[in-house]
């Protein structure tokens, strides 16, 4: 299988490069490699799990598209003796207004938390007069950050994307934003660090050279969680990528080896708009109809 992938960082012409797919089976592994014409591997997929690893960031979108299509073709028809089990997907009850997450504005979970447990008026006034930071300052900053990123994501609707905000999970946690479109599904975490310098490594993030925070590792884990939930109800692979979006920072540095989590400033999320090749229009609508149902996430 071949797929044109734009060459962005190497070569002088900025033209297109064909990706060649080869299958590799050894030592208990079964992988599909996406290679440049000279044989250089730019990414690979685990045939059993469907996980895709990017080796060249500049060709990320083409690698994901071609490997996803090849994985789908390998799935082939379901054997007769396994057909009933394979088609036995759980059915969701009819969507009611109370269960429809599409109505959630950005930051809804944080807003609810502040309304239910936040400080009263007098406590807020005293904290401001004494210039004493409180736990609730962090929640308010998070709310502002999610609203700003949510506004940027909502603009992608004109490009065929669907977006959900504040998806509640079990144990009182939530997904900040879920973007669903022709380029796949993107699990987006928003981090508001006003006037701070941020460094993003392979597994952690440092703010103003402080203690490492596990943002990257948690983003990967959350994306896998989303994949499991959506594929439980969809009869096709649902590629989910983790994304970290930083709001209000003065500097953002990302190490060159950080390839499997996308990292953006708030206004850079528009870079997701032209991505395509992962889901058809019908699949986008099916994933969206599943993801917007509150009961899908109740036990996630």
C-alpha positions in Angstrom: 0.0 0.0 0.0 1.3 3.5 -0.9 0.2 6.9 0.4 1.5 10.3 -0.4 3.0 12.1 2.6 4.2 15.7 2.4 8.0 16.0 3.1 8.3 18.9 5.6 11.7 18.9 7.1 14.2 17.0 5.0 15.1 17.5 1.4 15.0 20.8 -0.5 12.0 20.5 -2.7 9.2 20.1 -0.1 7.5 17.6 -2.5 5.7 14.4 -1.8 7.2 11.1 -0.7 5.5 7.7 -1.2 5.3 5.5 1.9 5.9 1.8 1.4 4.3 -0.7 3.9 6.1 -3.9 4.9 5.1 -6.5 7.4 7.5 -7.8 9.9 6.9 -10.9 12.1 9.6 -12.1 14.5 10.2 -12.9 18.1 6.4 -13.0 18.8 5.9 -9.5 17.2 3.7 -8.7 14.2 4.2 -5.2 12.9 3.6 -3.0 9.8 6.4 -0.6 9.0 5.9 2.6 6.9 9.1 3.2 5.0 10.4 6.0 2.7 11.6 4.9 -0.8 15.2 4.5 0.5 14.0 2.0 3.2 14.1 4.4 6.1 11.3 3.6 8.6 9.2 6.6 9.6 6.7 4.7 11.7 5.2 1.3 12.6 2.0 -0.3 13.9 1.4 -3.2 16.1 -1.0 -5.5 14.2 -2.4 -7.1 17.3 -3.1 -3.9 19.4 -3.4 -1.3 16.6 -1.0 1.0 18.4 1.0 3.3 16.1 4.5 4.5 16.8 5.8 7.6 15.0 9.5 7.6 14.2 9.7 10.8 12.1 7.5 13.6 13.4 7.5 15.5 10.0 5.7 12.6 8.4 3.3 11.9 11.3 0.0 12.5 9.5 0.8 10.4 6.5 2.1 7.6 8.6 -1.0 7.5 10.8 -3.3 7.6 7.7 -1.6 4.8 5.7 -1.1 2.5 8.7 -4.6 3.0 9.9 -6.0 2.1 6.5 -3.7 -1.0 6.2 -4.7 -2.2 9.7 -8.4 -1.9 8.7 -7.7 -3.9 5.5 -5.9 -6.6 7.4 -9.0 -7.1 9.7 -10.8 -8.5 6.6 -14.1 -10.4 6.9 -15.0 -12.0 10.2 -14.8 -15.8 10.2 -18.3 -17.4 10.3 -17.6 -19.1 13.7 -16.7 -15.8 15.3 -19.2 -13.5 13.5 -21.9 -13.4 16.3 -19.3 -12.6 19.0 -17.6 -9.9 16.8 -20.9 -8.2 16.1 -22.2 -8.3 19.7 -21.6 -4.7 20.5 -23.4 -3.2 23.5 -26.4 -1.1 22.6 -26.9 2.4 24.1 -30.4 3.5 25.2 -31.9 6.4 23.4 -30.1 9.7 23.9 -32.0 12.0 26.3 -31.2 15.7 27.0 -29.9 14.8 30.4 -27.4 12.3 28.9 -26.3 14.5 25.9 -22.8 15.8 26.5 -22.9 17.9 23.3 -24.5 20.7 25.3 -21.6 21.0 27.8 -19.7 24.2 27.4 -15.9 24.2 27.8 -15.0 24.0 31.5 -18.4 22.8 32.7 -17.0 20.3 35.2 -14.8 23.0 36.8 -17.7 25.4 36.8 -19.9 22.9 38.6 -17.1 22.2 41.1 -16.6 25.9 41.9 -20.3 26.4 42.3 -20.7 23.4 44.6 -17.6 23.7 46.8 -15.9 27.0 46.0 -15.3 29.7 48.6 -18.0 32.2 49.5 -17.9 35.9 48.7 -16.3 36.9 52.0 -13.6 34.3 51.7 -12.8 35.5 48.2 -12.7 39.1 49.3 -10.3 38.4 52.2 -8.0 36.3 50.0 -7.7 39.1 47.4 -7.1 41.8 50.1 -4.4 39.7 51.7 -3.1 38.6 48.2 -3.2 35.1 49.6 -3.4 32.4 46.9 -6.0 29.7 47.5 -6.7 26.3 46.0 -9.6 27.8 44.1 -7.4 30.1 42.2 -6.0 27.1 40.4 -9.5 25.9 39.5 -10.5 29.3 38.2 -7.4 29.5 36.0 -8.1 26.0 34.7 -11.7 27.1 33.9 -10.4 30.1 32.0 -7.9 28.0 30.1 -10.5 25.4 29.1 -12.8 28.1 27.8 -10.1 29.7 25.7 -9.0 26.4 24.1 -12.7 25.3 23.7 -13.4 28.5 21.7 -10.5 27.6 19.4 -11.7 24.0 18.9 -15.3 25.1 18.2 -14.0 27.0 15.2 -13.0 23.7 13.6 -16.6 22.7 13.0 -16.5 24.3 9.6 -13.8 21.8 8.6 -15.9 18.7 9.4 -14.9 18.3 13.0 -17.0 17.5 16.0 -16.0 18.6 19.5 -17.2 17.7 23.0 -16.1 19.4 26.3 -16.0 18.3 29.9 -16.7 14.7 29.5 -17.2 13.2 33.0 -15.5 9.9 33.9 -15.7 7.8 36.9 -13.9 8.9 40.2 -14.7 12.6 39.6 -12.3 13.3 36.8 -13.1 14.4 33.3 -11.8 14.8 29.7 -11.2 18.5 29.0 -12.0 18.2 25.2 -12.6 15.5 22.7 -12.1 16.4 19.0 -13.5 14.0 16.4 -13.0 14.3 12.7 -11.5 13.0 9.4 -8.1 13.0 11.0 -9.2 10.7 13.9 -9.9 11.4 17.5 -7.9 13.8 19.7 -8.0 13.6 23.5 -7.1 17.2 24.6 -5.8 18.2 28.0 -5.6 22.0 28.7 -3.0 23.4 31.1 -3.1 27.0 32.1 0.3 28.3 33.3 0.0 32.1 33.1 3.3 33.8 32.3 5.3 30.7 33.0 8.0 28.9 30.9 7.1 25.3 30.1 9.4 22.4 29.1 7.9 19.2 27.7 9.9 16.0 27.9 9.2 12.4 26.9 7.2 11.6 30.1 6.9 14.8 32.1 6.5 18.5 32.1 8.4 21.2 34.0 7.0 24.6 34.7 9.7 27.3 35.4 12.2 24.4 35.9 10.2 23.1 38.8 9.2 19.6 39.9 8.3 17.3 37.0 4.6 16.9 36.4 3.2 13.7 34.7 1.2 15.5 32.1 2.6 13.6 29.2 2.3 10.1 30.8 -1.3 10.9 31.9 -2.2 12.1 28.4 -1.1 8.9 26.9 -3.0 6.8 29.4 -6.2 8.9 28.9 -6.0 8.5 25.2 -5.8 4.7 25.5 -8.8 4.9 27.9 -10.8 6.8 25.3 -9.9 4.2 22.6 -11.1 1.3 24.8 -14.4 3.1 25.4 -15.1 4.1 21.8 -14.1 0.8 20.3 -16.4 -1.0 22.6 -19.3 0.6 20.7 -17.8 1.0 17.2 -17.1 -1.9 14.8 -13.9 -0.3 13.4 -10.6 0.9 14.8 -10.8 4.3 16.4 -7.4 6.1 16.4 -7.1 8.4 19.4 -4.1 10.7 19.8 -3.2 12.6 23.1 -2.8 16.3 22.9 -1.5 18.8 25.4 -2.5 22.5 25.0 -0.8 25.2 27.1 -2.5 28.5 27.8 -0.9 31.8 28.7 2.7 30.6 28.8 5.7 32.8 27.9 7.8 30.0 26.5 7.2 26.5 25.3 10.0 24.0 24.6 9.4 20.4 23.5 12.2 17.9 23.3 12.9 16.4 19.8 12.2 12.9 20.9 8.6 13.7 22.1 6.6 12.3 19.2 3.6 10.5 20.5 1.8 13.4 22.3 1.0 16.5 20.3 1.9 19.7 22.1 0.4 23.1 21.1 -0.1 26.6 22.3 -3.8 27.5 22.5 -4.0 29.2 19.1 -2.0 26.4 17.4 -4.8 23.8 17.7 -6.1 25.0 14.3 -3.2 22.9 12.9 -5.5 19.9 13.4 -8.1 21.2 11.0 -6.6 19.9 7.7 -5.8 16.3 9.0 -7.7 13.6 7.2 -7.5 9.9 6.2 -8.3 8.3 9.5 -12.1 8.3 9.6 -14.8 8.5 7.0 -17.6 11.1 7.3 -19.9 8.2 8.4 -17.4 7.0 11.0 -17.0 10.5 12.4 -20.7 10.7 13.0 -20.8 7.3 14.5 -18.0 8.0 16.9 -19.6 11.4 17.8 -23.0 9.8 18.5 -21.3 7.4 20.9 -19.0 9.9 22.6 -21.8 12.4 23.3 -23.7 9.8 25.3 -23.0 10.3 29.1 -23.7 6.6 29.9 -20.8 5.5 27.6 -18.3 7.1 30.1 -20.0 6.3 33.4 -17.7 3.3 34.1 -14.7 4.5 32.1 
